[in-house]
Amino acid sequence: MGRFVRWLVFRLLRLYYPRIAVEGLEQLPRGRVMFVLNHPNGLLDPLLLMLILGQPVAFLAKNTFFNNPIGRWMMQSFGALPIYRQRDAAEGSNTRDQNETTFARCRQLLADQHHLALFPEGTSHSEAYLLPLRSGAARIALGAEAEHNWQLDLNIVPIGLWYEDKHIFRSSVLLLVGKPIHVAEFQHAEAEREQAVAGLTSRMAEHLGGVVFQAGNAELLRGLPVMVGWTVDRLRRKRPSGREAYTSLTPSERVHLATLAAKAQRYARTLRLLGIADPWSPQLPLATRWRFWRKFLWTALAFIPAACGIVLSYPMYRLSGIVATRVTKELEVLSTIKLIAGIVLQPIGWIVSSLIIGLLTTWQAGLIVLVLAPLFGFIALRWSERWRAVREATAASWLRLTQPDLTTQLLQRRRDLGEQISNTILSLND
């Protein structure tokens, strides 16, 4: 049953965030690994990591998630371990001893070559920067190595998480993998333990801060043309200086750079309306007629099942969002609540719809609706996205007919925009 729940949650997560980009996976070392990540989106952060890696990853979660049988079973199904906070503890309970039991379990998992993910900021938040790191992750890593005479060859891998809009259905996610930290470099005598903890925590803050900065500004950087990509690459390769350069900009300079990025993004969207896959290629090829008619035919044929899917699924989709906003006002857990609400409410909606149809017609018809409702819901989702593409392609064809000189105008716009962006990035690197 646990395997089915994991499969279902990962499929729904892929549905919720259909565009998950990963950069730097080639930096993942072999052997024992502990991941440290920023924490913008509650329980979905470790689940996304598991989805990308395709393997279990243990992580720490508030003990309040374990306080009821269903929550405890769900947490254990995904390899979560409880962390106890004093403000959540019952009177007289010893959270220090309880947490030490959890930390000992973490050290053992690392020794047994299980992956472990920790969020050293200590709390989920929506800030665009990294909060000061707590020392727990460093203590666990150093403790695991010390218990095995510094022979584990344990690496800490920083990962920066960035969500386009974390609580919006069908938005994008970026995971940026940073350079590993070899824990054995911080081997110490017992008397130097606190110094080693501070040093490793500082190193984690440096490495994790770099990838969080990159991930958080990825959309801005990706809005810049590939034609000046060598300057963007320079900025990325020089992570510390690039980060310092950006953060040292005045508010007006940051606004100027963001404005240029927004212009580049609008330009790219304009060309995508014309069916151009690479907005910065030297040529501006026209989209093939076959591609357009294939999308048009699919959209036309799928209209009826898509309409059925909208009728059967949209009410509970909207209700899930309403329930989530009533349950919590915290953006850090809103998407988690939405996902859970959808898992619970959507099947209820399909069952109720099938019962109504069965009562109004025949029980066979109700059963058919119950079986086909999930498929129709998926078709409705895909249909809405294809419909937008067909509508945009139709508008693009109209532009080509009414503005035959559009290609020339866009090429000139690209040259002007590229020159502005190139000059801005070069001044940023100076």
C-alpha positions, 0 to 999 in steps of 0.5 A: 500500500505504501508503494502505491501511495508513493507512486500516486503522490509522485504522479500528482506532483508531476501533474502539479509541476509539469516542468521540472528542470534540473541542472548540475546532476553530473556533480552528484558524487557516488557513495554516501550523500547528504543533501542540504536544501533551502526550504521554500515549499514545505513537504513538497521540497523533499518529495521533489528531490525524491522524484528527481533522483528516482530513489528514497531519501530520508528527511526530517519533518515536524513531529506534529505530522506524526500525531495521528495514525494517518499522518504517521503512516504517510510520513513513514511511507516517504521515509520521514523522521520526526524532529521535536520542537519545544513549542510543540512538545507536551509539558514535561517531555524531553525534546532533547533526548527525542531529537538525539534519537532521531539524529542517531537514526540519521547517522546510521542511515548515512552509514548504511548508504541511505540518502538523507535530505536536511533543511538547515534553515530550520523552517520553510519560508518564502524569502528569496534569500537563504536564512542563517543556517543552524548547526544540526546538519553539520553535527549529524554529518561530522558525528556520522564520520567520527563514529566510523573513524572518518572512513565513510567518505561522506559528501554534502551536496547543496541543492537550490530550489526555485518555484515559478509560483509554488502554489499555482497548479501547472507551474515550473520548478528548478533544482540546481545542484551545487558542488559537493563538500567532502566532510572528511576535510573537517576531521577534528579532535574532540576538543575541536568539535565546535570549531569543526561544526562552525567551519562546516556550517559556514562552508554549507552556507557558502555553497548553498547560498550560491545555488540558492542565488542562482536558482532564485535568479534563474528566471531573470538570467534565462530571460536574457538572449543566448546571443550574449550567453557568454556573458551570462556564462561568465556570471554563472561561473564566477558565482561568488563575484556574480552574487556580490555584483548583483546584490551590490546593485542599487534598487534602480539598477536591479529594476533596470536589469529586471526590465531588460529580462522582462523585455527579452521574455516578452520578445521570446513569447512573441516569437513562440506565437509564430511557432519559432522554437529558438527565439535567438537563432539567426533565422526565424523559420516558420512553423510547419503546417503539419504541426499546426493541423495535428494540434488542431485535429487533436483539439477537435477530436478531444473536445467531447471527452475534455468537456466531460472531464471539465464537468466531472473534475473542475468543481472539486479542483476549485474546492481543493483550492478553497479548502487549502486557503481556509486551512492555512494562510501560510504560502510555504504549505499552501501547495502541500495542502492543495495537493492533499485536498485534491487527493481526497476531494477529487475521487469523492467528486467522481464518486458523487457524479457517478452516483448521480448519473447512476440514479438518473439513468442506469447503474451501468452508466454510473459505473462507466462514468466512475471508471472514465472520470480520471481519464477524462480529467487528464484529457481536459487538462491536456486539452486546455493547454493544446487549445491555448497553443492552437489559438496562439498559432492561429493568431500567429498565422494571421500576423504573418498574413497581415504583417509580411515585414514582421520578420525584419522588424523582429530581427531589428528588435533582437539586435537592439535588445541584445545590445542593451542586455550585453552592455548591462551584463558587462557592466555587472561583471566589471 
